[in-house]
Amino acid sequence: QVQLRESGGGLVQTGGSLRLSCSDSGRAFSGYAMGWFRQAPGKEREIVAAISLRGINTDYADSVRGRFTISRNHTKDTVYLQMNDLKPEDTAVYYCAGFDTYRADKVYLREEDYPYWGQGTQVTVSA
């Protein structure tokens, strides 16, 4: 059973940095394309960043491009979201999501592409 778990959220000041991690307890997800999504209070969940199965291709929401970096470590079976220059509008619950695809270099950006989700981790950026 796939059980994605996020960690690394917390409270940070504007301009600060956080690194989120996502792993799957009990099994490797090296065969998954992965994505990070977020949901702010009163808003719909939105894509933040995504990475292909092999880690070669990535894509980002315009709002975070240049500030956030998604990466993966196949040896550790972990996906990361490095968030720099955080802003109050980045405050949200952040979710990692996985899709066991055969397409090694495709990036998936839609919620409906991902069958597996973590419980989320809260990121709060104070002004």
MMTF fields as JSON, N, C-alpha, C and O atoms, coordinates in Angstrom:
{
  "mmtfVersion": "1.0.0",
  "mmtfProducer": "UNKNOWN",
  "numBonds": 507,
  "numAtoms": 508,
  "numGroups": 127,
  "numChains": 1,
  "numModels": 1,
  "chainsPerModel": [1],
  "groupsPerChain": [127],
  "chainIdList": ["A"],
  "bondAtomList": [4, 2, 8, 6, 12, 10, 16, 14, 20, 18, 24, 22, 28, 26, 32, 30, 36, 34, 40, 38, 44, 42, 48, 46, 52, 50, 56, 54, 60, 58, 64, 62, 68, 66, 72, 70, 76, 74, 80, 78, 84, 82, 88, 86, 92, 90, 96, 94, 100, 98, 104, 102, 108, 106, 112, 110, 116, 114, 120, 118, 124, 122, 128, 126, 132, 130, 136, 134, 140, 138, 144, 142, 148, 146, 152, 150, 156, 154, 160, 158, 164, 162, 168, 166, 172, 170, 176, 174, 180, 178, 184, 182, 188, 186, 192, 190, 196, 194, 200, 198, 204, 202, 208, 206, 212, 210, 216, 214, 220, 218, 224, 222, 228, 226, 232, 230, 236, 234, 240, 238, 244, 242, 248, 246, 252, 250, 256, 254, 260, 258, 264, 262, 268, 266, 272, 270, 276, 274, 280, 278, 284, 282, 288, 286, 292, 290, 296, 294, 300, 298, 304, 302, 308, 306, 312, 310, 316, 314, 320, 318, 324, 322, 328, 326, 332, 330, 336, 334, 340, 338, 344, 342, 348, 346, 352, 350, 356, 354, 360, 358, 364, 362, 368, 366, 372, 370, 376, 374, 380, 378, 384, 382, 388, 386, 392, 390, 396, 394, 400, 398, 404, 402, 408, 406, 412, 410, 416, 414, 420, 418, 424, 422, 428, 426, 432, 430, 436, 434, 440, 438, 444, 442, 448, 446, 452, 450, 456, 454, 460, 458, 464, 462, 468, 466, 472, 470, 476, 474, 480, 478, 484, 482, 488, 486, 492, 490, 496, 494, 500, 498, 504, 502],
  "bondOrderList": [1, 1, 1, 1, 1, 1, 1, 1, 1, 1, 1, 1, 1, 1, 1, 1, 1, 1, 1, 1, 1, 1, 1, 1, 1, 1, 1, 1, 1, 1, 1, 1, 1, 1, 1, 1, 1, 1, 1, 1, 1, 1, 1, 1, 1, 1, 1, 1, 1, 1, 1, 1, 1, 1, 1, 1, 1, 1, 1, 1, 1, 1, 1, 1, 1, 1, 1, 1, 1, 1, 1, 1, 1, 1, 1, 1, 1, 1, 1, 1, 1, 1, 1, 1, 1, 1, 1, 1, 1, 1, 1, 1, 1, 1, 1, 1, 1, 1, 1, 1, 1, 1, 1, 1, 1, 1, 1, 1, 1, 1, 1, 1, 1, 1, 1, 1, 1, 1, 1, 1, 1, 1, 1, 1, 1, 1],
  "groupList": [{"groupName": "GLN", "atomNameList": ["N", "CA", "C", "O"], "elementList": ["N", "C", "C", "O"], "formalChargeList": [0, 0, 0, 0], "bondAtomList": [1, 0, 2, 1, 3, 2], "bondOrderList": [1, 1, 2], "singleLetterCode": "Q", "chemCompType": "L-PEPTIDE LINKING"}, {"groupName": "VAL", "atomNameList": ["N", "CA", "C", "O"], "elementList": ["N", "C", "C", "O"], "formalChargeList": [0, 0, 0, 0], "bondAtomList": [1, 0, 2, 1, 3, 2], "bondOrderList": [1, 1, 2], "singleLetterCode": "V", "chemCompType": "L-PEPTIDE LINKING"}, {"groupName": "LEU", "atomNameList": ["N", "CA", "C", "O"], "elementList": ["N", "C", "C", "O"], "formalChargeList": [0, 0, 0, 0], "bondAtomList": [1, 0, 2, 1, 3, 2], "bondOrderList": [1, 1, 2], "singleLetterCode": "L", "chemCompType": "L-PEPTIDE LINKING"}, {"groupName": "ARG", "atomNameList": ["N", "CA", "C", "O"], "elementList": ["N", "C", "C", "O"], "formalChargeList": [0, 0, 0, 0], "bondAtomList": [1, 0, 2, 1, 3, 2], "bondOrderList": [1, 1, 2], "singleLetterCode": "R", "chemCompType": "L-PEPTIDE LINKING"}, {"groupName": "GLU", "atomNameList": ["N", "CA", "C", "O"], "elementList": ["N", "C", "C", "O"], "formalChargeList": [0, 0, 0, 0], "bondAtomList": [1, 0, 2, 1, 3, 2], "bondOrderList": [1, 1, 2], "singleLetterCode": "E", "chemCompType": "L-PEPTIDE LINKING"}, {"groupName": "SER", "atomNameList": ["N", "CA", "C", "O"], "elementList": ["N", "C", "C", "O"], "formalChargeList": [0, 0, 0, 0], "bondAtomList": [1, 0, 2, 1, 3, 2], "bondOrderList": [1, 1, 2], "singleLetterCode": "S", "chemCompType": "L-PEPTIDE LINKING"}, {"groupName": "GLY", "atomNameList": ["N", "CA", "C", "O"], "elementList": ["N", "C", "C", "O"], "formalChargeList": [0, 0, 0, 0], "bondAtomList": [1, 0, 2, 1, 3, 2], "bondOrderList": [1, 1, 2], "singleLetterCode": "G", "chemCompType": "PEPTIDE LINKING"}, {"groupName": "THR", "atomNameList": ["N", "CA", "C", "O"], "elementList": ["N", "C", "C", "O"], "formalChargeList": [0, 0, 0, 0], "bondAtomList": [1, 0, 2, 1, 3, 2], "bondOrderList": [1, 1, 2], "singleLetterCode": "T", "chemCompType": "L-PEPTIDE LINKING"}, {"groupName": "CYS", "atomNameList": ["N", "CA", "C", "O"], "elementList": ["N", "C", "C", "O"], "formalChargeList": [0, 0, 0, 0], "bondAtomList": [1, 0, 2, 1, 3, 2], "bondOrderList": [1, 1, 2], "singleLetterCode": "C", "chemCompType": "L-PEPTIDE LINKING"}, {"groupName": "ASP", "atomNameList": ["N", "CA", "C", "O"], "elementList": ["N", "C", "C", "O"], "formalChargeList": [0, 0, 0, 0], "bondAtomList": [1, 0, 2, 1, 3, 2], "bondOrderList": [1, 1, 2], "singleLetterCode": "D", "chemCompType": "L-PEPTIDE LINKING"}, {"groupName": "ALA", "atomNameList": ["N", "CA", "C", "O"], "elementList": ["N", "C", "C", "O"], "formalChargeList": [0, 0, 0, 0], "bondAtomList": [1, 0, 2, 1, 3, 2], "bondOrderList": [1, 1, 2], "singleLetterCode": "A", "chemCompType": "L-PEPTIDE LINKING"}, {"groupName": "PHE", "atomNameList": ["N", "CA", "C", "O"], "elementList": ["N", "C", "C", "O"], "formalChargeList": [0, 0, 0, 0], "bondAtomList": [1, 0, 2, 1, 3, 2], "bondOrderList": [1, 1, 2], "singleLetterCode": "F", "chemCompType": "L-PEPTIDE LINKING"}, {"groupName": "TYR", "atomNameList": ["N", "CA", "C", "O"], "elementList": ["N", "C", "C", "O"], "formalChargeList": [0, 0, 0, 0], "bondAtomList": [1, 0, 2, 1, 3, 2], "bondOrderList": [1, 1, 2], "singleLetterCode": "Y", "chemCompType": "L-PEPTIDE LINKING"}, {"groupName": "MET", "atomNameList": ["N", "CA", "C", "O"], "elementList": ["N", "C", "C", "O"], "formalChargeList": [0, 0, 0, 0], "bondAtomList": [1, 0, 2, 1, 3, 2], "bondOrderList": [1, 1, 2], "singleLetterCode": "M", "chemCompType": "L-PEPTIDE LINKING"}, {"groupName": "TRP", "atomNameList": ["N", "CA", "C", "O"], "elementList": ["N", "C", "C", "O"], "formalChargeList": [0, 0, 0, 0], "bondAtomList": [1, 0, 2, 1, 3, 2], "bondOrderList": [1, 1, 2], "singleLetterCode": "W", "chemCompType": "L-PEPTIDE LINKING"}, {"groupName": "PRO", "atomNameList": ["N", "CA", "C", "O"], "elementList": ["N", "C", "C", "O"], "formalChargeList": [0, 0, 0, 0], "bondAtomList": [1, 0, 2, 1, 3, 2], "bondOrderList": [1, 1, 2], "singleLetterCode": "P", "chemCompType": "L-PEPTIDE LINKING"}, {"groupName": "LYS", "atomNameList": ["N", "CA", "C", "O"], "elementList": ["N", "C", "C", "O"], "formalChargeList": [0, 0, 0, 0], "bondAtomList": [1, 0, 2, 1, 3, 2], "bondOrderList": [1, 1, 2], "singleLetterCode": "K", "chemCompType": "L-PEPTIDE LINKING"}, {"groupName": "ILE", "atomNameList": ["N", "CA", "C", "O"], "elementList": ["N", "C", "C", "O"], "formalChargeList": [0, 0, 0, 0], "bondAtomList": [1, 0, 2, 1, 3, 2], "bondOrderList": [1, 1, 2], "singleLetterCode": "I", "chemCompType": "L-PEPTIDE LINKING"}, {"groupName": "ASN", "atomNameList": ["N", "CA", "C", "O"], "elementList": ["N", "C", "C", "O"], "formalChargeList": [0, 0, 0, 0], "bondAtomList": [1, 0, 2, 1, 3, 2], "bondOrderList": [1, 1, 2], "singleLetterCode": "N", "chemCompType": "L-PEPTIDE LINKING"}, {"groupName": "HIS", "atomNameList": ["N", "CA", "C", "O"], "elementList": ["N", "C", "C", "O"], "formalChargeList": [0, 0, 0, 0], "bondAtomList": [1, 0, 2, 1, 3, 2], "bondOrderList": [1, 1, 2], "singleLetterCode": "H", "chemCompType": "L-PEPTIDE LINKING"}],
  "groupTypeList": [0, 1, 0, 2, 3, 4, 5, 6, 6, 6, 2, 1, 0, 7, 6, 6, 5, 2, 3, 2, 5, 8, 5, 9, 5, 6, 3, 10, 11, 5, 6, 12, 10, 13, 6, 14, 11, 3, 0, 10, 15, 6, 16, 4, 3, 4, 17, 1, 10, 10, 17, 5, 2, 3, 6, 17, 18, 7, 9, 12, 10, 9, 5, 1, 3, 6, 3, 11, 7, 17, 5, 3, 18, 19, 7, 16, 9, 7, 1, 12, 2, 0, 13, 18, 9, 2, 16, 15, 4, 9, 7, 10, 1, 12, 12, 8, 10, 6, 11, 9, 7, 12, 3, 10, 9, 16, 1, 12, 2, 3, 4, 4, 9, 12, 15, 12, 14, 6, 0, 6, 7, 0, 1, 7, 1, 5, 10],
  "groupIdList": [1, 2, 3, 4, 5, 6, 7, 8, 9, 10, 11, 12, 13, 14, 15, 16, 17, 18, 19, 20, 21, 22, 23, 24, 25, 26, 27, 28, 29, 30, 31, 32, 33, 34, 35, 36, 37, 38, 39, 40, 41, 42, 43, 44, 45, 46, 47, 48, 49, 50, 51, 52, 53, 54, 55, 56, 57, 58, 59, 60, 61, 62, 63, 64, 65, 66, 67, 68, 69, 70, 71, 72, 73, 74, 75, 76, 77, 78, 79, 80, 81, 82, 83, 84, 85, 86, 87, 88, 89, 90, 91, 92, 93, 94, 95, 96, 97, 98, 99, 100, 101, 102, 103, 104, 105, 106, 107, 108, 109, 110, 111, 112, 113, 114, 115, 116, 117, 118, 119, 120, 121, 122, 123, 124, 125, 126, 127],
  "secStructList": [7, 7, 7, 3, 3, 3, 3, 7, 7, 3, 3, 3, 3, 6, 6, 7, 7, 3, 3, 3, 3, 3, 3, 3, 6, 6, 1, 7, 7, 6, 6, 7, 3, 3, 3, 3, 3, 3, 3, 7, 6, 6, 1, 7, 7, 3, 3, 3, 3, 3, 3, 7, 6, 6, 1, 7, 7, 3, 3, 3, 7, 6, 6, 6, 5, 6, 6, 3, 3, 3, 3, 3, 3, 6, 6, 6, 6, 3, 3, 3, 3, 3, 3, 7, 1, 7, 7, 4, 4, 4, 7, 3, 3, 3, 3, 3, 3, 3, 3, 7, 7, 1, 7, 6, 6, 7, 7, 7, 7, 7, 4, 4, 4, 7, 7, 3, 3, 7, 7, 7, 3, 3, 3, 3, 3, 3, 7],
  "xCoordList": [0.849, 0.0, 0.883, 1.849, 0.535, 1.302, 0.913, -0.267, 1.909, 1.661, 2.692, 3.778, 2.34, 3.246, 3.187, 2.12, 4.356, 4.42, 5.297, 6.438, 4.744, 5.49, 6.083, 5.552, 7.179, 7.781, 8.514, 8.782, 8.832, 9.626, 8.865, 9.461, 7.558, 6.788, 7.05, 7.695, 6.537, 6.715, 6.416, 5.822, 6.843, 6.641, 7.964, 8.999, 7.918, 9.12, 8.763, 7.623, 9.731, 9.496, 9.622, 10.239, 9.041, 9.169, 10.643, 11.47, 10.945, 12.316, 13.082, 14.197, 12.508, 13.165, 13.039, 12.479, 13.57, 13.593, 13.116, 13.257, 12.556, 12.189, 12.451, 12.421, 12.706, 12.803, 11.815, 11.898, 10.891, 9.933, 10.468, 11.158, 10.136, 10.515, 9.275, 8.3, 9.331, 8.229, 8.825, 9.687, 8.375, 8.839, 7.655, 6.59, 7.846, 6.793, 7.254, 8.131, 6.676, 7.077, 6.718, 5.572, 7.68, 7.396, 7.645, 7.693, 7.8, 8.094, 8.792, 8.698, 9.488, 10.191, 9.252, 8.439, 9.355, 8.557, 9.435, 9.133, 10.516, 11.39, 10.698, 11.161, 9.604, 8.856, 7.725, 6.87, 7.706, 6.623, 7.081, 8.192, 6.228, 6.357, 5.771, 4.827, 6.332, 5.912, 5.552, 6.032, 4.694, 4.313, 4.118, 3.835, 4.272, 3.925, 2.764, 2.792, 1.763, 0.599, 0.454, 1.072, -0.362, -0.646, -2.085, -2.688, -2.605, -3.948, -3.961, -3.708, -4.258, -4.368, -5.806, -6.712, -6.034, -7.393, -8.318, -8.011, -9.457, -10.44, -10.127, -10.846, -9.056, -8.666, -8.61, -8.553, -8.628, -8.509, -7.051, -6.119, -6.896, -5.545, -4.922, -5.588, -3.641, -2.96, -1.605, -0.985, -1.16, 0.155, 1.221, 1.084, 2.271, 3.432, 4.616, 5.243, 4.906, 6.04, 5.854, 5.151, 6.482, 6.392, 7.709, 8.467, 7.972, 9.223, 8.93, 8.085, 9.634, 9.404, 10.0, 10.759, 9.648, 10.099, 11.619, 12.15, 12.312, 13.773, 14.406, 15.621, 13.583, 14.119, 14.739, 15.354, 14.588, 15.234, 14.434, 15.001, 13.122, 12.265, 11.518, 11.076, 11.381, 10.628, 9.777, 10.017, 8.793, 7.987, 7.452, 7.325, 7.14, 6.749, 5.581, 5.379, 4.82, 3.835, 4.591, 5.675, 4.018, 4.673, 4.946, 5.933, 4.076, 4.196, 5.411, 5.835, 5.971, 7.113, 8.371, 9.445, 8.237, 9.385, 10.522, 10.323, 11.714, 12.868, 13.091, 14.168, 12.092, 12.224, 12.204, 12.874, 11.444, 11.309, 12.044, 12.145, 12.55, 13.214, 12.747, 12.831, 12.257, 11.881, 13.019, 13.644, 13.277, 14.332, 13.975, 13.064, 14.709, 14.461, 15.772, 16.716, 15.804, 16.965, 16.474, 15.788, 16.834, 16.331, 16.933, 16.289, 18.15, 18.775, 18.01, 17.845, 17.549, 16.809, 15.303, 14.548, 14.861, 13.413, 12.702, 11.697, 13.231, 12.687, 12.608, 13.484, 11.559, 11.392, 11.41, 10.851, 12.053, 12.225, 11.58, 11.43, 11.212, 10.815, 11.57, 11.224, 12.595, 13.357, 12.645, 12.444, 12.272, 11.516, 12.346, 12.631, 12.72, 13.504, 12.702, 11.715, 13.147, 12.497, 10.981, 10.191, 10.605, 9.187, 8.427, 8.951, 7.182, 6.306, 5.036, 4.694, 4.347, 3.105, 2.106, 1.365, 2.082, 1.14, 1.515, 0.751, 2.679, 3.045, 2.46, 2.58, 1.836, 1.227, 0.129, -0.798, 0.249, -0.7, -0.337, 0.712, -1.22, -0.874, -0.284, -0.879, 0.876, 1.587, 1.455, 1.656, 1.114, 0.904, 1.863, 2.106, 2.396, 3.092, 2.15, 1.271, 2.355, 1.505, 2.356, 3.386, 1.919, 2.677, 1.826, 0.635, 2.447, 1.783, 2.753, 3.832, 2.364, 3.221, 3.1, 2.391, 3.785, 3.706, 4.849, 5.89, 4.629, 5.695, 6.446, 7.47, 5.931, 6.522, 7.612, 7.329, 8.85, 9.965, 10.265, 10.786, 9.955, 10.369, 9.2, 9.387, 8.017, 6.858, 6.593, 6.708, 6.238, 5.864, 4.35, 3.739, 3.755, 2.301, 1.909, 2.447, 0.968, 0.639, -0.784, -1.136, -1.597, -3.003, -3.233, -2.634, -4.105, -4.447, -4.938, -4.584, -5.74, -6.365, -5.373, -5.711, -4.152, -3.117, -2.582, -2.013, -2.763, -2.094, -3.066, -3.988, -2.879, -3.746, -3.301, -4.092, -2.048, -1.515, -1.152, -0.501, -1.592, -1.412, -0.967, -1.338, -0.165, 0.161, -0.903, -1.874, -0.701, -1.664, -1.446, -2.33, -0.298, -0.028, 0.798, 0.783, 1.517, 2.293, 2.068, 2.062, 1.886, 1.558, 2.815, 3.816, 2.738, 3.784, 3.14, 2.162, 3.691, 3.17, 4.299, 5.354, 4.06, 5.063, 4.525, 3.497, 5.218, 4.765, 5.323, 6.432, 4.524, 4.929, 6.004, 6.46],
  "yCoordList": [-1.187, 0.0, 1.235, 1.327, 2.187, 3.413, 4.339, 4.624, 4.807, 5.736, 6.85, 6.749, 7.9, 9.035, 9.87, 10.09, 10.328, 11.154, 12.363, 12.243, 13.525, 14.76, 15.142, 14.792, 15.859, 16.416, 17.695, 17.952, 18.49, 19.684, 20.991, 22.061, 20.918, 22.152, 22.881, 22.351, 24.101, 24.869, 26.332, 26.733, 27.124, 28.571, 29.247, 28.951, 30.151, 30.843, 32.288, 32.59, 33.162, 34.564, 34.804, 34.016, 35.88, 36.266, 36.333, 36.901, 35.736, 35.684, 34.466, 34.227, 33.693, 32.508, 31.313, 31.413, 30.186, 28.963, 27.771, 27.725, 26.824, 25.531, 24.465, 24.742, 23.256, 22.126, 21.058, 20.522, 20.763, 19.699, 18.387, 18.362, 17.313, 15.98, 15.115, 15.304, 14.172, 13.223, 11.84, 11.651, 10.893, 9.522, 8.593, 9.003, 7.336, 6.339, 5.244, 4.449, 5.205, 4.191, 2.81, 2.556, 1.942, 0.572, 0.172, -1.018, 1.132, 0.731, 1.857, 3.026, 1.476, 2.467, 3.044, 2.322, 4.33, 4.901, 5.446, 6.475, 4.75, 5.164, 5.042, 5.623, 4.303, 4.172, 5.172, 5.022, 6.175, 7.15, 8.505, 8.948, 9.155, 10.594, 11.239, 10.716, 12.369, 12.988, 14.452, 15.12, 14.917, 16.321, 16.877, 16.143, 18.173, 18.895, 19.833, 20.562, 19.791, 20.669, 21.435, 21.088, 22.474, 23.197, 23.707, 23.921, 23.89, 24.418, 25.442, 25.117, 26.667, 27.747, 27.823, 27.356, 28.394, 28.507, 29.215, 30.295, 28.581, 29.183, 29.102, 29.672, 28.398, 28.286, 26.833, 25.929, 26.62, 25.276, 24.814, 25.617, 23.516, 22.969, 23.24, 23.139, 23.583, 23.934, 23.258, 22.934, 23.054, 22.473, 23.477, 24.675, 22.988, 23.811, 23.42, 24.267, 22.121, 21.652, 20.167, 19.478, 19.682, 18.277, 17.806, 18.59, 16.515, 15.939, 14.591, 13.835, 14.3, 13.045, 11.867, 12.048, 10.685, 9.459, 9.414, 9.11, 9.713, 9.646, 10.905, 10.966, 11.905, 13.143, 14.081, 15.077, 13.779, 14.611, 15.881, 16.954, 15.748, 16.89, 17.381, 16.591, 18.695, 19.341, 20.468, 20.945, 20.873, 22.029, 22.681, 22.04, 23.967, 24.743, 25.66, 26.071, 25.97, 27.037, 28.359, 28.541, 29.255, 30.543, 31.28, 32.005, 31.094, 31.831, 31.415, 32.153, 30.249, 29.774, 29.58, 29.315, 29.712, 29.491, 30.436, 31.643, 29.872, 30.665, 30.722, 31.114, 30.338, 30.331, 28.918, 28.639, 28.038, 26.657, 25.709, 25.952, 24.629, 23.597, 22.225, 21.882, 21.449, 20.065, 19.149, 19.361, 18.144, 17.187, 15.843, 15.738, 14.826, 13.504, 12.756, 12.939, 11.924, 11.083, 9.644, 9.181, 8.943, 7.575, 6.644, 5.676, 6.915, 6.057, 6.114, 5.104, 7.314, 7.492, 7.389, 7.454, 7.229, 7.175, 8.363, 8.216, 9.524, 10.753, 11.821, 11.928, 12.595, 13.757, 14.999, 15.005, 16.035, 17.246, 18.443, 18.473, 19.411, 20.713, 21.761, 22.051, 22.314, 23.383, 24.701, 25.068, 25.397, 26.644, 27.794, 27.844, 28.696, 29.863, 31.139, 31.159, 32.206, 33.516, 33.389, 33.863, 32.749, 32.501, 33.793, 34.751, 33.781, 34.934, 34.531, 33.349, 35.483, 35.134, 34.382, 33.53, 34.689, 34.007, 32.552, 31.823, 32.124, 30.711, 29.898, 28.673, 30.562, 29.865, 28.931, 29.354, 27.659, 26.657, 25.314, 25.16, 24.358, 22.967, 22.406, 22.516, 21.813, 21.281, 19.759, 19.089, 19.236, 17.81, 17.265, 17.907, 16.092, 15.408, 14.356, 13.829, 14.076, 13.141, 12.292, 12.743, 11.062, 10.139, 9.433, 9.203, 9.089, 8.394, 7.357, 7.698, 6.085, 5.0, 4.832, 3.952, 5.667, 5.724, 4.951, 4.72, 4.553, 3.919, 4.949, 4.637, 6.176, 7.223, 7.933, 8.775, 7.578, 7.935, 9.418, 9.899, 10.157, 11.557, 12.537, 13.717, 12.051, 12.943, 13.566, 12.915, 14.838, 15.567, 15.705, 16.038, 15.454, 15.499, 16.682, 16.861, 17.471, 18.716, 18.778, 19.725, 17.789, 17.849, 16.983, 15.918, 17.453, 16.657, 15.274, 14.278, 15.218, 13.942, 12.932, 11.76, 13.376, 12.441, 11.576, 10.512, 12.029, 11.407, 10.597, 11.165, 9.307, 8.492, 8.445, 8.098, 8.79, 8.628, 9.988, 10.81, 10.206, 11.496, 11.328, 10.368, 12.279, 12.334, 13.109, 13.598, 13.209, 13.888, 15.392, 16.137, 15.837, 17.258, 17.744, 17.153, 18.828, 19.47, 20.978, 21.545, 21.609, 23.033, 23.884, 23.67, 24.841, 25.851, 27.208, 27.582, 27.93, 29.248, 30.267, 30.116, 31.301, 32.344, 33.624, 34.146, 34.118, 35.324, 36.565, 36.56, 37.621, 38.861, 39.588, 40.651],
  "zCoordList": [0.0, 0.0, 0.0, 0.757, -0.865, -0.955, 0.18, 0.385, 0.918, 2.022, 1.95, 2.52, 1.251, 1.145, 2.415, 2.988, 2.84, 4.046, 3.789, 3.342, 4.081, 3.961, 5.308, 6.362, 5.253, 6.462, 6.089, 4.916, 7.097, 6.86, 6.903, 6.782, 7.072, 7.145, 8.46, 9.365, 8.544, 9.761, 9.55, 8.548, 10.524, 10.488, 10.143, 10.74, 9.179, 8.751, 8.424, 8.071, 8.543, 8.21, 6.71, 5.992, 6.257, 4.853, 4.464, 5.177, 3.313, 2.837, 3.294, 2.83, 4.193, 4.7, 3.763, 2.671, 4.214, 3.412, 4.226, 5.448, 3.519, 4.094, 3.04, 1.841, 3.494, 2.569, 3.004, 4.11, 2.125, 2.373, 1.807, 0.788, 2.488, 2.029, 1.923, 2.65, 1.014, 0.832, 0.623, -0.235, 1.394, 1.236, 1.401, 1.863, 1.022, 1.107, 2.055, 1.716, 3.214, 4.181, 3.65, 3.279, 3.619, 3.281, 1.835, 1.523, 0.965, -0.415, -1.146, -0.772, -2.19, -2.993, -4.028, -4.605, -4.268, -5.344, -6.449, -7.054, -6.704, -7.797, -9.139, -10.121, -9.209, -10.446, -10.584, -11.458, -9.75, -9.753, -10.274, -9.981, -11.041, -11.227, -9.973, -9.381, -9.576, -8.316, -8.519, -9.434, -7.634, -7.683, -6.287, -5.34, -6.178, -4.96, -5.292, -6.283, -4.449, -4.569, -3.266, -2.26, -3.288, -2.058, -2.073, -3.125, -0.868, -0.73, 0.396, 1.556, 0.036, 1.006, 1.498, 0.809, 2.663, 3.199, 2.215, 1.711, 1.956, 1.081, -0.392, -1.213, -0.74, -2.146, -2.572, -1.739, -3.881, -4.412, -4.364, -4.335, -4.355, -4.386, -5.754, -6.785, -5.745, -6.98, -7.062, -6.049, -8.296, -8.524, -8.127, -8.374, -7.518, -7.196, -8.075, -8.711, -8.098, -8.877, -9.146, -8.408, -10.199, -10.543, -11.13, -11.701, -10.982, -11.472, -12.104, -11.624, -13.18, -13.877, -13.109, -12.157, -13.532, -12.881, -12.76, -11.692, -13.843, -13.806, -13.238, -13.051, -12.967, -12.39, -13.386, -13.004, -14.67, -15.693, -15.962, -16.168, -15.958, -16.285, -15.066, -14.232, -14.968, -13.9, -14.482, -15.592, -13.715, -14.108, -12.844, -11.8, -12.956, -11.796, -12.111, -13.253, -11.079, -11.206, -11.377, -10.822, -12.135, -12.371, -11.066, -10.951, -10.092, -8.836, -8.013, -7.124, -8.296, -7.505, -8.336, -7.796, -9.631, -10.51, -10.149, -10.008, -10.001, -9.605, -8.108, -7.657, -7.332, -5.872, -5.296, -4.302, -5.916, -5.446, -6.387, -7.589, -5.813, -6.613, -6.159, -4.98, -7.109, -6.82, -7.248, -8.287, -6.449, -6.78, -6.163, -5.342, -6.576, -5.999, -5.84, -6.609, -4.84, -4.564, -4.605, -3.693, -5.675, -5.839, -4.806, -4.401, -4.372, -3.373, -2.055, -1.371, -1.714, -0.467, -0.653, 0.317, -1.906, -2.184, -1.569, -0.874, -1.833, -1.271, -2.351, -3.209, -2.293, -3.166, -2.284, -1.187, -2.77, -1.989, -2.697, -3.919, -1.885, -2.416, -1.606, -0.461, -2.216, -1.586, -1.879, -3.036, -0.827, -0.985, -0.419, 0.777, -1.286, -0.895, -1.103, -1.838, -0.439, -0.583, -0.386, -1.202, 0.697, 0.944, 1.204, 1.773, 0.77, 0.894, 1.653, 1.694, 2.243, 2.966, 2.088, 2.58, 0.811, -0.088, -0.353, -0.985, 0.123, 0.032, 1.181, 1.198, 2.127, 3.253, 2.757, 2.067, 3.118, 2.649, 3.268, 3.894, 3.081, 3.343, 2.055, 0.983, 2.178, 1.019, 1.001, 2.014, -0.167, -0.347, -1.4, -2.421, -1.145, -2.227, -2.818, -2.137, -4.074, -4.795, -5.723, -6.222, -5.95, -6.777, -7.809, -7.599, -8.93, -10.027, -10.568, -11.053, -10.484, -10.939, -12.448, -12.936, -13.156, -14.608, -15.249, -14.634, -16.508, -17.276, -18.115, -18.722, -18.143, -18.975, -18.174, -17.322, -18.462, -17.588, -17.539, -16.533, -18.588, -18.643, -18.711, -19.01, -18.438, -18.492, -17.129, -16.09, -17.164, -15.957, -15.938, -16.954, -14.804, -14.677, -13.78, -12.688, -14.269, -13.584, -13.042, -12.338, -13.359, -12.94, -11.716, -11.567, -10.847, -9.665, -10.056, -9.424, -11.079, -11.454, -12.01, -12.18, -12.296, -12.754, -11.621, -11.862, -10.395, -9.251, -8.395, -7.81, -8.315, -7.461, -5.991, -5.114, -5.728, -4.377, -3.795, -4.441, -2.546, -1.895, -0.454, 0.22, 0.004, 1.415, 2.179, 1.602, 3.482, 4.352, 4.384, 4.806, 3.949, 3.906, 5.083, 6.163, 4.855, 5.907, 5.805, 4.712, 6.951, 6.969, 6.823, 7.506, 5.928, 5.783, 6.048, 5.399, 6.995, 7.333, 7.222, 7.838, 6.431, 6.233, 6.848, 6.419, 7.842, 8.52, 7.829, 7.297, 7.854, 7.186, 7.966, 7.546]
}
